[in-house]
Amino acid sequence: MNKILLLILLMLMFYIDKKRGFKLFLSICLNFIILMIMFYFIAIGINPIVVSLIGCFIISYIILYFVNERNVKTESSMKSIIIVLVILAVIIFGMTIFSRIAGFGYESFEEINMFSYDVNIDFTNIAIAIILIGLIGATVDSSIAISSVLFEVYENNKKLSKKELFNSGINIGKDILCTTANTLLFAFLGEFMTLLIWFESLHYSLGEIINAKTFCAEMIRILFSGMGCVLVIPITAYITVQTIFKLKKNPYLMHKEL
């Protein structure tokens, strides 16, 4: 069944865009392999935060450069993503320790009871790694969208000042953020629906559901993903504007890089 679905996905991507469709499908496969390698390194005891940061950089590189090719738009986007990941890694580290979302909730005990707990891995670091991996997709999507549109805006109106172009980037980001936030919310609810039904079947009160460790952990992850999408908007807009005005001195180079 999985093979049939993969084949259908490849055919649809190839139908929409023959060149990029195949590259996009291949990038998905490569990113899956990268994730498996990351999980292996974490399992053998390498620091999960370091592994997840390096893995997220590689995944971002594949998404941006392999599919969209190397140009000033993808360069601006990549710089923005690196900055956002570093900022969020620091914030997440502090918040994860404070909130104590590491490990398993009561709801998971029955599933993991048959396994050994002696894994010699810091689950606080695992929680941080999960959040970083979870937010990379939406962050990359928002960043490349803002960068690409800003270059198009400049190409159509080269009289715009830095401030005007930056404000255009922020306005574009607001529209993107609206849809991205809802996408993240529904992805969270869809993933969490089974557990919510389980809570209801056991007659959990609203207070018990909200205070459940599993619910809090998932909610914190979705909020950090939203934070990543918010942070990447001004950072990408600023870096892209600076890049545009730097290349403005050489129109030929600007056209060539695009």
matplotlib code that plots the C-alpha trace (Angstrom):
import matplotlib.pyplot as plt

x = [0.0, 2.8, 4.5, 1.3, 0.8, 4.5, 4.0, 0.8, 2.6, 5.5, 3.2, 1.3, 4.5, 5.9, 2.6, 2.7, 6.3, 8.5, 11.8, 11.1, 8.5, 11.0, 13.6, 11.0, 10.1, 13.8, 14.3, 11.5, 13.3, 16.7, 15.1, 13.6, 17.1, 18.6, 16.0, 16.7, 20.4, 19.7, 17.6, 20.5, 23.0, 20.7, 20.1, 23.9, 24.3, 25.3, 23.8, 20.3, 20.3, 23.6, 22.3, 18.9, 20.5, 22.9, 20.1, 17.8, 20.6, 21.1, 17.3, 17.0, 19.9, 18.3, 14.9, 16.3, 19.3, 18.5, 14.9, 15.0, 18.7, 21.3, 20.5, 20.2, 16.6, 17.6, 20.8, 18.7, 16.3, 19.0, 20.7, 17.3, 16.6, 20.0, 19.4, 15.9, 17.1, 19.9, 17.5, 14.8, 17.3, 18.3, 14.7, 13.5, 16.3, 15.2, 11.5, 11.8, 13.6, 11.1, 8.0, 9.4, 7.8, 10.6, 9.8, 6.5, 3.1, 0.8, -1.1, 2.0, 2.8, 0.9, 2.5, 6.1, 5.8, 7.3, 10.5, 13.6, 13.8, 17.6, 18.4, 21.1, 19.5, 18.5, 14.9, 15.0, 17.4, 15.1, 12.1, 14.2, 15.2, 11.6, 10.5, 13.4, 12.7, 8.9, 9.3, 11.8, 9.2, 6.9, 9.9, 11.5, 8.2, 7.6, 11.1, 11.5, 8.0, 8.9, 12.3, 11.0, 8.1, 10.3, 12.6, 9.5, 8.3, 11.6, 11.8, 8.4, 9.2, 12.8, 12.1, 11.1, 13.3, 14.7, 11.9, 9.2, 10.5, 10.9, 7.3, 6.2, 8.0, 6.2, 2.8, 3.6, 4.6, 1.3, -0.7, 1.5, 1.4, -2.4, -2.5, 0.6, -0.8, -4.0, -2.1, 0.0, -3.2, -5.1, -2.0, -1.7, -5.4, -5.3, -2.3, -3.8, -7.4, -7.0, -5.7, -8.5, -11.1, -9.3, -9.5, -13.2, -13.9, -12.3, -14.4, -11.4, -12.5, -11.3, -8.8, -7.4, -6.9, -5.2, -2.9, -2.0, 1.7, 1.1, -1.2, 1.1, 4.1, 2.2, 0.9, 4.3, 5.7, 3.0, 3.5, 7.3, 6.5, 4.3, 7.1, 9.5, 7.1, 6.7, 10.4, 11.4, 9.2, 11.2, 14.5, 14.0, 12.6, 15.6, 18.2, 16.5, 16.2, 19.9, 20.8, 18.8, 20.3, 23.8, 23.2, 21.5, 24.9, 25.5, 22.3, 24.0, 24.9, 21.4, 19.9, 22.4, 21.9, 18.1]
y = [0.0, 2.4, 1.7, 2.5, 5.8, 6.8, 6.0, 8.1, 11.0, 10.8, 10.8, 13.8, 15.7, 14.8, 15.9, 19.3, 20.0, 17.4, 18.8, 20.1, 17.4, 14.6, 16.7, 17.4, 13.7, 12.8, 15.5, 13.9, 10.6, 12.2, 14.0, 10.7, 9.1, 12.1, 11.7, 8.0, 8.8, 11.5, 9.0, 6.5, 9.0, 10.0, 6.3, 5.6, 8.5, 11.6, 14.8, 15.1, 18.9, 19.0, 16.2, 17.9, 21.3, 19.7, 17.6, 20.6, 22.6, 19.6, 19.2, 23.0, 22.8, 20.0, 21.7, 25.1, 24.3, 20.9, 21.8, 25.5, 25.7, 28.0, 31.7, 34.9, 34.0, 30.7, 32.2, 34.8, 32.1, 29.8, 32.6, 33.4, 29.8, 29.4, 32.5, 31.4, 27.8, 29.1, 31.6, 29.0, 26.3, 28.7, 29.6, 26.0, 24.8, 27.2, 26.6, 22.8, 22.7, 25.1, 23.3, 19.7, 18.3, 15.7, 12.0, 10.2, 11.1, 8.8, 8.0, 6.3, 4.0, 1.1, 1.2, 1.6, -0.7, -3.7, -1.7, -1.0, 2.6, 2.3, 4.0, 6.5, 9.4, 12.7, 13.1, 16.8, 17.0, 14.6, 16.9, 19.9, 17.8, 16.9, 20.5, 21.7, 18.9, 19.7, 23.4, 23.2, 22.5, 25.4, 27.8, 26.9, 27.3, 30.8, 31.9, 31.0, 32.4, 35.8, 35.9, 35.0, 37.5, 40.3, 39.9, 39.9, 43.1, 44.7, 43.6, 45.2, 48.4, 49.3, 52.7, 51.3, 52.3, 49.8, 50.7, 50.3, 47.0, 45.7, 46.7, 44.8, 41.8, 42.1, 42.5, 39.4, 37.6, 38.5, 36.8, 33.7, 33.6, 33.5, 30.3, 28.7, 29.1, 27.4, 24.6, 24.0, 24.0, 21.5, 19.3, 19.3, 18.5, 15.8, 14.1, 14.5, 13.5, 9.9, 10.9, 13.5, 10.8, 8.5, 11.4, 11.8, 8.1, 8.1, 11.2, 13.5, 17.0, 20.0, 20.9, 17.4, 17.4, 20.8, 19.8, 16.3, 16.1, 14.7, 17.5, 20.2, 18.7, 18.7, 22.2, 23.6, 22.0, 23.6, 27.0, 26.8, 26.0, 29.1, 31.1, 29.9, 31.1, 34.5, 35.0, 34.1, 36.8, 40.0, 38.2, 37.0, 40.4, 42.2, 39.9, 39.8, 43.7, 44.0, 41.5, 43.3, 46.7, 45.2, 43.7, 46.8, 48.4, 45.7, 45.1, 42.5, 40.4, 40.8, 39.4, 36.6, 35.5, 35.4]
z = [0.0, 0.9, -2.4, -4.3, -2.4, -3.1, -6.8, -6.9, -5.2, -7.6, -10.6, -9.3, -8.7, -12.1, -13.7, -12.0, -12.8, -14.5, -13.4, -10.0, -9.3, -9.5, -7.5, -4.8, -4.5, -4.3, -1.6, 0.5, 0.3, 1.2, 4.1, 5.4, 5.2, 7.1, 9.8, 10.2, 10.5, 13.1, 15.1, 14.9, 16.2, 19.0, 19.9, 20.2, 22.7, 20.7, 22.1, 20.6, 20.4, 18.4, 16.1, 15.6, 14.8, 12.3, 10.8, 10.5, 8.6, 6.2, 5.7, 5.0, 2.6, 0.7, 0.5, -0.5, -2.7, -4.2, -5.1, -5.7, -6.7, -5.3, -5.8, -3.8, -2.7, -1.3, 0.2, 2.1, 3.2, 4.5, 6.5, 8.1, 9.0, 10.7, 12.8, 13.8, 14.7, 16.9, 18.7, 19.2, 20.4, 23.3, 24.1, 23.9, 26.1, 28.9, 28.5, 28.3, 31.6, 33.2, 31.9, 32.5, 29.4, 28.9, 29.2, 29.0, 30.4, 32.4, 29.2, 27.7, 30.6, 29.3, 25.9, 27.2, 30.3, 28.4, 27.5, 29.6, 30.9, 31.1, 27.8, 29.0, 27.1, 28.6, 27.6, 28.1, 25.1, 23.3, 23.8, 22.5, 19.4, 18.7, 18.8, 16.5, 14.0, 14.1, 13.3, 10.4, 7.7, 8.4, 9.0, 5.7, 3.9, 5.3, 4.8, 1.1, 0.3, 1.8, 0.1, -3.3, -3.2, -2.0, -5.0, -7.3, -5.6, -6.2, -9.8, -10.4, -8.5, -8.2, -6.7, -3.3, -0.4, 2.2, 4.7, 2.1, 0.9, 4.4, 5.2, 2.1, 3.5, 6.9, 5.1, 3.0, 6.2, 7.9, 5.1, 5.2, 9.0, 9.0, 6.9, 8.5, 12.0, 11.1, 9.3, 12.4, 14.6, 12.5, 12.1, 15.9, 16.4, 13.8, 15.4, 18.9, 18.0, 19.1, 22.5, 22.9, 22.2, 24.7, 27.3, 26.6, 26.9, 30.4, 31.3, 31.8, 32.8, 30.7, 33.5, 33.5, 29.7, 29.7, 32.6, 31.2, 30.4, 27.0, 26.0, 27.4, 25.5, 22.2, 22.8, 23.6, 20.4, 18.3, 20.0, 19.3, 15.7, 15.6, 17.2, 14.5, 11.8, 13.4, 14.0, 10.5, 9.0, 10.1, 10.0, 6.4, 5.3, 6.8, 5.3, 1.9, 1.8, 2.7, 0.0, -2.6, -1.9, -1.8, -5.3, -6.5, -7.1, -9.7, -11.8, -14.0, -10.9, -9.6, -12.8, -13.0, -9.4, -9.8]

ax = plt.figure().add_subplot(projection="3d")
ax.plot(x, y, z, "-o")
ax.set_aspect("equal")
plt.show()
